[in-house]
């Protein structure tokens, strides 16, 4: 039981040091990108309430 408590305290101390340490060497920044000017915005989908036209009936087979 004593080892479990010691391991838990050690883990918490290690996480605390890792969370609080700030090396200060990371000077990178992020930059947003803009889409190309030639790209058009998406158009809305065609009217989905109109029913689709049925497929044409196949032509009858020629008699032999």
Secondary structure, 3 states (H helix, E strand, C coil): CHHHHHHHHHHHHHHHHHHHCCCCCCCCCCCCCCCCCCCCCCCCCCCCCCCCCCCCCCCCCCCC
